[in-house]
Amino acid sequence: MSPRGPRLGDIYIATFPEHDPRGHEQEGLRPAVVLAVPAKARFPVLLVAPLTTDRGQPWVLAAPELYLRLPQGSGGLPVDSIVLLDQARSIDAARVRWLLGTLEKKTFATILSRWLAMFA
């Protein structure tokens, strides 16, 4: 984790736990964007949305409000990626491995507004 601590819009490499029984949840080592850092949580957790590689998947075009595309270089991403807002979740801060970078404010604002719209 970064010495300054996680901030909104940061992209970290994080470890997502395996699930049993298996479903469609993201697992393993992958980038994730920080959506929230709960200050009063009883344990150090982060609310994050995992990312996956953008390979032109048709489901991205079918629901662009859930799957925001980020080009290579955004927030330090090594490849074109997709934010999986439908997979947003809380993870223990200890699962965060290293900081890739931080998204531009405008890009993060779009991600956050789309995430919050899911609950409206």
N, CA, C and O atoms as a GROMACS GRO file, in nm:
protein
  480
    1MET      N    1   0.085  -0.117   0.000
    1MET     CA    2   0.000   0.000   0.000
    1MET      C    3   0.089   0.124   0.000
    1MET      O    4   0.203   0.119   0.047
    2SER      N    5   0.038   0.232  -0.053
    2SER     CA    6   0.113   0.358  -0.058
    2SER      C    7   0.135   0.412   0.082
    2SER      O    8   0.047   0.401   0.167
    3PRO      N    9   0.254   0.472   0.109
    3PRO     CA   10   0.280   0.528   0.242
    3PRO      C   11   0.181   0.638   0.280
    3PRO      O   12   0.156   0.661   0.398
    4ARG      N   13   0.124   0.706   0.181
    4ARG     CA   14   0.028   0.813   0.210
    4ARG      C   15  -0.110   0.758   0.243
    4ARG      O   16  -0.197   0.832   0.289
    5GLY      N   17  -0.131   0.629   0.219
    5GLY     CA   18  -0.262   0.569   0.243
    5GLY      C   19  -0.350   0.582   0.121
    5GLY      O   20  -0.328   0.669   0.037
    6PRO      N   21  -0.451   0.496   0.110
    6PRO     CA   22  -0.539   0.496  -0.007
    6PRO      C   23  -0.627   0.620  -0.012
    6PRO      O   24  -0.672   0.671   0.090
    7ARG      N   25  -0.649   0.666  -0.134
    7ARG     CA   26  -0.735   0.782  -0.158
    7ARG      C   27  -0.833   0.748  -0.269
    7ARG      O   28  -0.810   0.657  -0.349
    8LEU      N   29  -0.943   0.823  -0.272
    8LEU     CA   30  -1.043   0.803  -0.376
    8LEU      C   31  -0.979   0.819  -0.513
    8LEU      O   32  -0.902   0.912  -0.537
    9GLY      N   33  -1.011   0.727  -0.603
    9GLY     CA   34  -0.960   0.732  -0.739
    9GLY      C   35  -0.826   0.664  -0.758
    9GLY      O   36  -0.778   0.653  -0.870
   10ASP      N   37  -0.764   0.618  -0.649
   10ASP     CA   38  -0.639   0.542  -0.662
   10ASP      C   39  -0.668   0.408  -0.726
   10ASP      O   40  -0.774   0.348  -0.705
   11ILE      N   41  -0.573   0.361  -0.805
   11ILE     CA   42  -0.582   0.225  -0.858
   11ILE      C   43  -0.469   0.144  -0.796
   11ILE      O   44  -0.351   0.176  -0.811
   12TYR      N   45  -0.508   0.039  -0.727
   12TYR     CA   46  -0.415  -0.051  -0.662
   12TYR      C   47  -0.423  -0.189  -0.724
   12TYR      O   48  -0.525  -0.226  -0.782
   13ILE      N   49  -0.317  -0.263  -0.713
   13ILE     CA   50  -0.323  -0.406  -0.737
   13ILE      C   51  -0.365  -0.467  -0.603
   13ILE      O   52  -0.302  -0.442  -0.500
   14ALA      N   53  -0.471  -0.546  -0.606
   14ALA     CA   54  -0.525  -0.605  -0.484
   14ALA      C   55  -0.552  -0.754  -0.507
   14ALA      O   56  -0.568  -0.798  -0.621
   15THR      N   57  -0.556  -0.827  -0.399
   15THR     CA   58  -0.588  -0.969  -0.405
   15THR      C   59  -0.733  -0.988  -0.364
   15THR      O   60  -0.772  -0.954  -0.253
   16PHE      N   61  -0.812  -1.042  -0.455
   16PHE     CA   62  -0.952  -1.074  -0.426
   16PHE      C   63  -0.960  -1.222  -0.390
   16PHE      O   64  -0.906  -1.306  -0.462
   17PRO      N   65  -1.028  -1.254  -0.280
   17PRO     CA   66  -1.031  -1.393  -0.233
   17PRO      C   67  -1.110  -1.484  -0.326
   17PRO      O   68  -1.198  -1.440  -0.401
   18GLU      N   69  -1.075  -1.613  -0.320
   18GLU     CA   70  -1.150  -1.714  -0.394
   18GLU      C   71  -1.284  -1.736  -0.325
   18GLU      O   72  -1.297  -1.716  -0.204
   19HIS      N   73  -1.382  -1.778  -0.402
   19HIS     CA   74  -1.516  -1.802  -0.349
   19HIS      C   75  -1.551  -1.949  -0.364
   19HIS      O   76  -1.519  -2.013  -0.464
   20ASP      N   77  -1.618  -2.000  -0.264
   20ASP     CA   78  -1.661  -2.138  -0.267
   20ASP      C   79  -1.802  -2.144  -0.211
   20ASP      O   80  -1.820  -2.116  -0.093
   21PRO      N   81  -1.902  -2.179  -0.290
   21PRO     CA   82  -1.890  -2.224  -0.427
   21PRO      C   83  -1.858  -2.108  -0.522
   21PRO      O   84  -1.886  -1.992  -0.491
   22ARG      N   85  -1.800  -2.142  -0.635
   22ARG     CA   86  -1.762  -2.042  -0.735
   22ARG      C   87  -1.886  -1.979  -0.798
   22ARG      O   88  -1.988  -2.045  -0.820
   23GLY      N   89  -1.874  -1.851  -0.824
   23GLY     CA   90  -1.977  -1.777  -0.896
   23GLY      C   91  -1.910  -1.693  -1.003
   23GLY      O   92  -1.814  -1.736  -1.067
   24HIS      N   93  -1.960  -1.573  -1.020
   24HIS     CA   94  -1.904  -1.483  -1.121
   24HIS      C   95  -1.822  -1.370  -1.059
   24HIS      O   96  -1.781  -1.278  -1.129
   25GLU      N   97  -1.796  -1.378  -0.928
   25GLU     CA   98  -1.719  -1.274  -0.861
   25GLU      C   99  -1.573  -1.277  -0.907
   25GLU      O  100  -1.519  -1.384  -0.938
   26GLN      N  101  -1.512  -1.160  -0.911
   26GLN     CA  102  -1.371  -1.150  -0.947
   26GLN      C  103  -1.285  -1.210  -0.837
   26GLN      O  104  -1.314  -1.193  -0.718
   27GLU      N  105  -1.180  -1.278  -0.877
   27GLU     CA  106  -1.089  -1.342  -0.782
   27GLU      C  107  -0.945  -1.316  -0.825
   27GLU      O  108  -0.918  -1.279  -0.940
   28GLY      N  109  -0.854  -1.336  -0.732
   28GLY     CA  110  -0.712  -1.329  -0.764
   28GLY      C  111  -0.655  -1.188  -0.763
   28GLY      O  112  -0.720  -1.093  -0.718
   29LEU      N  113  -0.534  -1.176  -0.812
   29LEU     CA  114  -0.460  -1.051  -0.815
   29LEU      C  115  -0.504  -0.970  -0.937
   29LEU      O  116  -0.493  -1.016  -1.050
   30ARG      N  117  -0.554  -0.848  -0.912
   30ARG     CA  118  -0.602  -0.764  -1.021
   30ARG      C  119  -0.609  -0.619  -0.977
   30ARG      O  120  -0.610  -0.591  -0.857
   31PRO      N  121  -0.614  -0.526  -1.072
   31PRO     CA  122  -0.628  -0.386  -1.033
   31PRO      C  123  -0.769  -0.356  -0.984
   31PRO      O  124  -0.865  -0.422  -1.024
   32ALA      N  125  -0.778  -0.256  -0.898
   32ALA     CA  126  -0.907  -0.212  -0.845
   32ALA      C  127  -0.899  -0.062  -0.819
   32ALA      O  128  -0.795  -0.011  -0.777
   33VAL      N  129  -1.010   0.007  -0.843
   33VAL     CA  130  -1.016   0.150  -0.816
   33VAL      C  131  -1.085   0.172  -0.681
   33VAL      O  132  -1.188   0.109  -0.653
   34VAL      N  133  -1.029   0.259  -0.599
   34VAL     CA  134  -1.085   0.288  -0.467
   34VAL      C  135  -1.205   0.381  -0.484
   34VAL      O  136  -1.192   0.492  -0.536
   35LEU      N  137  -1.323   0.335  -0.440
   35LEU     CA  138  -1.446   0.413  -0.444
   35LEU      C  139  -1.472   0.487  -0.314
   35LEU      O  140  -1.531   0.595  -0.314
   36ALA      N  141  -1.428   0.429  -0.202
   36ALA     CA  142  -1.451   0.491  -0.071
   36ALA      C  143  -1.352   0.433   0.030
   36ALA      O  144  -1.308   0.318   0.018
   37VAL      N  145  -1.319   0.516   0.129
   37VAL     CA  146  -1.233   0.474   0.239
   37VAL      C  147  -1.311   0.503   0.367
   37VAL      O  148  -1.302   0.613   0.422
   38PRO      N  149  -1.389   0.405   0.417
   38PRO     CA  150  -1.471   0.428   0.536
   38PRO      C  151  -1.384   0.464   0.657
   38PRO      O  152  -1.298   0.386   0.698
   39ALA      N  153  -1.407   0.582   0.711
   39ALA     CA  154  -1.324   0.631   0.822
   39ALA      C  155  -1.359   0.565   0.956
   39ALA      O  156  -1.271   0.550   1.041
   40LYS      N  157  -1.483   0.524   0.975
   40LYS     CA  158  -1.525   0.473   1.105
   40LYS      C  159  -1.557   0.324   1.104
   40LYS      O  160  -1.625   0.274   1.194
   41ALA      N  161  -1.508   0.254   1.002
   41ALA     CA  162  -1.531   0.110   0.997
   41ALA      C  163  -1.454   0.044   1.111
   41ALA      O  164  -1.347   0.091   1.151
   42ARG      N  165  -1.507  -0.065   1.164
   42ARG     CA  166  -1.442  -0.130   1.277
   42ARG      C  167  -1.312  -0.198   1.239
   42ARG      O  168  -1.228  -0.223   1.325
   43PHE      N  169  -1.294  -0.228   1.110
   43PHE     CA  170  -1.168  -0.283   1.058
   43PHE      C  171  -1.126  -0.198   0.939
   43PHE      O  172  -1.211  -0.135   0.876
   44PRO      N  173  -0.996  -0.194   0.906
   44PRO     CA  174  -0.953  -0.114   0.791
   44PRO      C  175  -0.996  -0.181   0.659
   44PRO      O  176  -0.937  -0.280   0.617
   45VAL      N  177  -1.097  -0.125   0.596
   45VAL     CA  178  -1.148  -0.176   0.470
   45VAL      C  179  -1.152  -0.065   0.366
   45VAL      O  180  -1.150   0.054   0.398
   46LEU      N  181  -1.158  -0.108   0.242
   46LEU     CA  182  -1.174  -0.016   0.130
   46LEU      C  183  -1.292  -0.064   0.046
   46LEU      O  184  -1.312  -0.184   0.031
   47LEU      N  185  -1.368   0.029  -0.008
   47LEU     CA  186  -1.471  -0.006  -0.105
   47LEU      C  187  -1.406   0.013  -0.242
   47LEU      O  188  -1.362   0.123  -0.276
   48VAL      N  189  -1.402  -0.094  -0.319
   48VAL     CA  190  -1.332  -0.090  -0.447
   48VAL      C  191  -1.418  -0.151  -0.557
   48VAL      O  192  -1.511  -0.227  -0.532
   49ALA      N  193  -1.383  -0.116  -0.680
   49ALA     CA  194  -1.440  -0.182  -0.797
   49ALA      C  195  -1.324  -0.247  -0.872
   49ALA      O  196  -1.230  -0.178  -0.911
   50PRO      N  197  -1.330  -0.378  -0.892
   50PRO     CA  198  -1.222  -0.446  -0.964
   50PRO      C  199  -1.223  -0.407  -1.112
   50PRO      O  200  -1.324  -0.361  -1.165
   51LEU      N  201  -1.110  -0.426  -1.175
   51LEU     CA  202  -1.095  -0.400  -1.318
   51LEU      C  203  -1.060  -0.530  -1.389
   51LEU      O  204  -1.007  -0.624  -1.328
   52THR      N  205  -1.091  -0.535  -1.518
   52THR     CA  206  -1.052  -0.646  -1.601
   52THR      C  207  -1.000  -0.591  -1.732
   52THR      O  208  -1.024  -0.475  -1.765
   53THR      N  209  -0.929  -0.671  -1.806
   53THR     CA  210  -0.873  -0.629  -1.933
   53THR      C  211  -0.984  -0.607  -2.035
   53THR      O  212  -1.077  -0.687  -2.045
   54ASP      N  213  -0.973  -0.498  -2.111
   54ASP     CA  214  -1.069  -0.467  -2.217
   54ASP      C  215  -1.028  -0.541  -2.344
   54ASP      O  216  -0.928  -0.508  -2.407
   55ARG      N  217  -1.106  -0.641  -2.378
   55ARG     CA  218  -1.081  -0.719  -2.500
   55ARG      C  219  -1.200  -0.710  -2.596
   55ARG      O  220  -1.225  -0.801  -2.674
   56GLY      N  221  -1.273  -0.599  -2.587
   56GLY     CA  222  -1.388  -0.581  -2.675
   56GLY      C  223  -1.506  -0.670  -2.641
   56GLY      O  224  -1.581  -0.709  -2.730
   57GLN      N  225  -1.523  -0.703  -2.513
   57GLN     CA  226  -1.632  -0.791  -2.472
   57GLN      C  227  -1.768  -0.726  -2.506
   57GLN      O  228  -1.787  -0.608  -2.480
   58PRO      N  229  -1.861  -0.803  -2.563
   58PRO     CA  230  -1.990  -0.747  -2.603
   58PRO      C  231  -2.074  -0.695  -2.486
   58PRO      O  232  -2.153  -0.603  -2.505
   59TRP      N  233  -2.058  -0.752  -2.368
   59TRP     CA  234  -2.136  -0.708  -2.252
   59TRP      C  235  -2.100  -0.567  -2.210
   59TRP      O  236  -2.179  -0.500  -2.143
   60VAL      N  237  -1.983  -0.520  -2.247
   60VAL     CA  238  -1.944  -0.382  -2.215
   60VAL      C  239  -2.029  -0.285  -2.297
   60VAL      O  240  -2.079  -0.186  -2.243
   61LEU      N  241  -2.047  -0.314  -2.425
   61LEU     CA  242  -2.130  -0.229  -2.511
   61LEU      C  243  -2.276  -0.235  -2.471
   61LEU      O  244  -2.349  -0.137  -2.487
   62ALA      N  245  -2.321  -0.349  -2.419
   62ALA     CA  246  -2.461  -0.367  -2.380
   62ALA      C  247  -2.497  -0.288  -2.254
   62ALA      O  248  -2.614  -0.256  -2.234
   63ALA      N  249  -2.400  -0.258  -2.168
   63ALA     CA  250  -2.428  -0.187  -2.042
   63ALA      C  251  -2.313  -0.091  -2.008
   63ALA      O  252  -2.243  -0.112  -1.909
   64PRO      N  253  -2.293   0.013  -2.089
   64PRO     CA  254  -2.181   0.104  -2.066
   64PRO      C  255  -2.191   0.180  -1.934
   64PRO      O  256  -2.090   0.231  -1.884
   65GLU      N  257  -2.310   0.189  -1.877
   65GLU     CA  258  -2.324   0.256  -1.748
   65GLU      C  259  -2.263   0.174  -1.634
   65GLU      O  260  -2.229   0.230  -1.530
   66LEU      N  261  -2.249   0.043  -1.654
   66LEU     CA  262  -2.189  -0.044  -1.553
   66LEU      C  263  -2.041  -0.071  -1.579
   66LEU      O  264  -1.966  -0.104  -1.486
   67TYR      N  265  -1.999  -0.059  -1.703
   67TYR     CA  266  -1.865  -0.100  -1.743
   67TYR      C  267  -1.793   0.015  -1.814
   67TYR      O  268  -1.799   0.027  -1.937
   68LEU      N  269  -1.727   0.096  -1.738
   68LEU     CA  270  -1.656   0.212  -1.791
   68LEU      C  271  -1.519   0.170  -1.842
   68LEU      O  272  -1.443   0.104  -1.770
   69ARG      N  273  -1.489   0.208  -1.962
   69ARG     CA  274  -1.359   0.176  -2.022
   69ARG      C  275  -1.254   0.278  -1.978
   69ARG      O  276  -1.280   0.399  -1.975
   70LEU      N  277  -1.136   0.228  -1.943
   70LEU     CA  278  -1.022   0.312  -1.910
   70LEU      C  279  -0.907   0.276  -2.004
   70LEU      O  280  -0.868   0.160  -2.011
   71PRO      N  281  -0.854   0.374  -2.076
   71PRO     CA  282  -0.743   0.343  -2.166
   71PRO      C  283  -0.613   0.316  -2.092
   71PRO      O  284  -0.593   0.362  -1.979
   72GLN      N  285  -0.526   0.242  -2.157
   72GLN     CA  286  -0.393   0.216  -2.103
   72GLN      C  287  -0.331   0.348  -2.060
   72GLN      O  288  -0.340   0.449  -2.131
   73GLY      N  289  -0.267   0.347  -1.943
   73GLY     CA  290  -0.205   0.469  -1.890
   73GLY      C  291  -0.290   0.542  -1.789
   73GLY      O  292  -0.237   0.611  -1.702
   74SER      N  293  -0.422   0.528  -1.796
   74SER     CA  294  -0.510   0.591  -1.697
   74SER      C  295  -0.478   0.535  -1.560
   74SER      O  296  -0.485   0.414  -1.540
   75GLY      N  297  -0.444   0.620  -1.467
   75GLY     CA  298  -0.414   0.574  -1.331
   75GLY      C  299  -0.303   0.472  -1.326
   75GLY      O  300  -0.297   0.392  -1.232
   76GLY      N  301  -0.213   0.474  -1.424
   76GLY     CA  302  -0.101   0.381  -1.425
   76GLY      C  303  -0.133   0.243  -1.481
   76GLY      O  304  -0.052   0.152  -1.468
   77LEU      N  305  -0.250   0.226  -1.541
   77LEU     CA  306  -0.288   0.094  -1.594
   77LEU      C  307  -0.198   0.054  -1.711
   77LEU      O  308  -0.173   0.133  -1.801
   78PRO      N  309  -0.149  -0.070  -1.709
   78PRO     CA  310  -0.060  -0.115  -1.815
   78PRO      C  311  -0.132  -0.154  -1.945
   78PRO      O  312  -0.070  -0.162  -2.050
   79VAL      N  313  -0.264  -0.178  -1.937
   79VAL     CA  314  -0.343  -0.217  -2.054
   79VAL      C  315  -0.480  -0.150  -2.048
   79VAL      O  316  -0.522  -0.104  -1.942
   80ASP      N  317  -0.548  -0.144  -2.163
   80ASP     CA  318  -0.686  -0.096  -2.164
   80ASP      C  319  -0.768  -0.184  -2.069
   80ASP      O  320  -0.754  -0.306  -2.069
   81SER      N  321  -0.852  -0.119  -1.988
   81SER     CA  322  -0.923  -0.192  -1.883
   81SER      C  323  -1.068  -0.149  -1.874
   81SER      O  324  -1.109  -0.049  -1.932
   82ILE      N  325  -1.145  -0.229  -1.800
   82ILE     CA  326  -1.287  -0.201  -1.776
   82ILE      C  327  -1.312  -0.202  -1.626
   82ILE      O  328  -1.271  -0.295  -1.556
   83VAL      N  329  -1.379  -0.098  -1.577
   83VAL     CA  330  -1.420  -0.092  -1.436
   83VAL      C  331  -1.548  -0.174  -1.423
   83VAL      O  332  -1.645  -0.150  -1.495
   84LEU      N  333  -1.548  -0.269  -1.333
   84LEU     CA  334  -1.663  -0.358  -1.313
   84LEU      C  335  -1.747  -0.307  -1.196
   84LEU      O  336  -1.736  -0.357  -1.084
   85LEU      N  337  -1.830  -0.206  -1.222
   85LEU     CA  338  -1.909  -0.147  -1.114
   85LEU      C  339  -2.006  -0.246  -1.052
   85LEU      O  340  -2.040  -0.234  -0.934
   86ASP      N  341  -2.052  -0.345  -1.129
   86ASP     CA  342  -2.142  -0.445  -1.074
   86ASP      C  343  -2.070  -0.544  -0.982
   86ASP      O  344  -2.134  -0.630  -0.921
   87GLN      N  345  -1.938  -0.532  -0.970
   87GLN     CA  346  -1.860  -0.619  -0.883
   87GLN      C  347  -1.800  -0.540  -0.765
   87GLN      O  348  -1.718  -0.594  -0.691
   88ALA      N  349  -1.842  -0.414  -0.746
   88ALA     CA  350  -1.788  -0.333  -0.637
   88ALA      C  351  -1.811  -0.402  -0.504
   88ALA      O  352  -1.916  -0.461  -0.480
   89ARG      N  353  -1.710  -0.393  -0.417
   89ARG     CA  354  -1.719  -0.462  -0.289
   89ARG      C  355  -1.621  -0.405  -0.188
   89ARG      O  356  -1.536  -0.323  -0.221
   90SER      N  357  -1.636  -0.448  -0.068
   90SER     CA  358  -1.547  -0.410   0.041
   90SER      C  359  -1.439  -0.516   0.053
   90SER      O  360  -1.468  -0.636   0.052
   91ILE      N  361  -1.313  -0.471   0.065
   91ILE     CA  362  -1.203  -0.565   0.090
   91ILE      C  363  -1.120  -0.514   0.206
   91ILE      O  364  -1.114  -0.393   0.231
   92ASP      N  365  -1.057  -0.604   0.277
   92ASP     CA  366  -0.966  -0.568   0.384
   92ASP      C  367  -0.849  -0.491   0.325
   92ASP      O  368  -0.797  -0.529   0.220
   93ALA      N  369  -0.808  -0.383   0.390
   93ALA     CA  370  -0.698  -0.300   0.340
   93ALA      C  371  -0.569  -0.381   0.326
   93ALA      O  372  -0.482  -0.344   0.247
   94ALA      N  373  -0.556  -0.490   0.400
   94ALA     CA  374  -0.436  -0.574   0.390
   94ALA      C  375  -0.428  -0.646   0.256
   94ALA      O  376  -0.322  -0.698   0.220
   95ARG      N  377  -0.537  -0.651   0.181
   95ARG     CA  378  -0.537  -0.717   0.050
   95ARG      C  379  -0.476  -0.628  -0.059
   95ARG      O  380  -0.449  -0.675  -0.170
   96VAL      N  381  -0.453  -0.502  -0.028
   96VAL     CA  382  -0.394  -0.409  -0.124
   96VAL      C  383  -0.244  -0.432  -0.129
   96VAL      O  384  -0.177  -0.436  -0.026
   97ARG      N  385  -0.191  -0.449  -0.250
   97ARG     CA  386  -0.048  -0.480  -0.267
   97ARG      C  387   0.034  -0.356  -0.302
   97ARG      O  388   0.124  -0.319  -0.227
   98TRP      N  389   0.006  -0.292  -0.414
   98TRP     CA  390   0.083  -0.174  -0.451
   98TRP      C  391  -0.001  -0.079  -0.536
   98TRP      O  392  -0.097  -0.120  -0.601
   99LEU      N  393   0.037   0.048  -0.532
   99LEU     CA  394  -0.032   0.155  -0.602
   99LEU      C  395   0.018   0.162  -0.746
   99LEU      O  396   0.139   0.170  -0.770
  100LEU      N  397  -0.075   0.161  -0.841
  100LEU     CA  398  -0.040   0.184  -0.981
  100LEU      C  399  -0.038   0.333  -1.012
  100LEU      O  400   0.051   0.384  -1.079
  101GLY      N  401  -0.141   0.403  -0.960
  101GLY     CA  402  -0.153   0.546  -0.987
  101GLY      C  403  -0.289   0.596  -0.944
  101GLY      O  404  -0.364   0.526  -0.875
  102THR      N  405  -0.320   0.717  -0.984
  102THR     CA  406  -0.447   0.780  -0.948
  102THR      C  407  -0.516   0.831  -1.074
  102THR      O  408  -0.452   0.888  -1.162
  103LEU      N  409  -0.646   0.808  -1.081
  103LEU     CA  410  -0.724   0.856  -1.196
  103LEU      C  411  -0.739   1.007  -1.192
  103LEU      O  412  -0.735   1.068  -1.085
  104GLU      N  413  -0.757   1.066  -1.308
  104GLU     CA  414  -0.788   1.209  -1.316
  104GLU      C  415  -0.923   1.231  -1.247
  104GLU      O  416  -1.009   1.144  -1.248
  105LYS      N  417  -0.940   1.348  -1.187
  105LYS     CA  418  -1.062   1.378  -1.111
  105LYS      C  419  -1.188   1.361  -1.195
  105LYS      O  420  -1.288   1.308  -1.147
  106LYS      N  421  -1.184   1.406  -1.320
  106LYS     CA  422  -1.302   1.396  -1.406
  106LYS      C  423  -1.338   1.250  -1.432
  106LYS      O  424  -1.456   1.213  -1.430
  107THR      N  425  -1.238   1.167  -1.457
  107THR     CA  426  -1.262   1.024  -1.481
  107THR      C  427  -1.320   0.958  -1.356
  107THR      O  428  -1.416   0.882  -1.365
  108PHE      N  429  -1.260   0.987  -1.240
  108PHE     CA  430  -1.312   0.927  -1.117
  108PHE      C  431  -1.454   0.976  -1.088
  108PHE      O  432  -1.537   0.898  -1.042
  109ALA      N  433  -1.483   1.103  -1.113
  109ALA     CA  434  -1.618   1.156  -1.090
  109ALA      C  435  -1.721   1.080  -1.174
  109ALA      O  436  -1.832   1.054  -1.127
  110THR      N  437  -1.685   1.046  -1.296
  110THR     CA  438  -1.776   0.968  -1.382
  110THR      C  439  -1.798   0.829  -1.322
  110THR      O  440  -1.912   0.781  -1.316
  111ILE      N  441  -1.691   0.764  -1.278
  111ILE     CA  442  -1.702   0.632  -1.216
  111ILE      C  443  -1.792   0.639  -1.093
  111ILE      O  444  -1.883   0.558  -1.078
  112LEU      N  445  -1.766   0.735  -1.006
  112LEU     CA  446  -1.842   0.747  -0.882
  112LEU      C  447  -1.990   0.776  -0.910
  112LEU      O  448  -2.077   0.718  -0.845
  113SER      N  449  -2.018   0.863  -1.004
  113SER     CA  450  -2.159   0.895  -1.033
  113SER      C  451  -2.232   0.774  -1.092
  113SER      O  452  -2.349   0.752  -1.061
  114ARG      N  453  -2.165   0.697  -1.174
  114ARG     CA  454  -2.228   0.576  -1.230
  114ARG      C  455  -2.249   0.471  -1.120
  114ARG      O  456  -2.351   0.401  -1.120
  115TRP      N  457  -2.155   0.461  -1.028
  115TRP     CA  458  -2.170   0.365  -0.918
  115TRP      C  459  -2.288   0.405  -0.830
  115TRP      O  460  -2.371   0.321  -0.796
  116LEU      N  461  -2.296   0.533  -0.794
  116LEU     CA  462  -2.406   0.579  -0.709
  116LEU      C  463  -2.540   0.568  -0.778
  116LEU      O  464  -2.642   0.546  -0.712
  117ALA      N  465  -2.543   0.584  -0.911
  117ALA     CA  466  -2.669   0.572  -0.985
  117ALA      C  467  -2.727   0.432  -0.977
  117ALA      O  468  -2.847   0.413  -0.997
  118MET      N  469  -2.644   0.334  -0.948
  118MET     CA  470  -2.693   0.196  -0.935
  118MET      C  471  -2.791   0.183  -0.818
  118MET      O  472  -2.872   0.091  -0.815
  119PHE      N  473  -2.784   0.275  -0.721
  119PHE     CA  474  -2.864   0.266  -0.600
  119PHE      C  475  -2.984   0.361  -0.600
  119PHE      O  476  -3.060   0.366  -0.504
  120ALA      N  477  -2.999   0.435  -0.709
  120ALA     CA  478  -3.109   0.534  -0.717
  120ALA      C  479  -3.239   0.470  -0.760
  120ALA      O  480  -3.341   0.538  -0.772
   0.00000   0.00000   0.00000
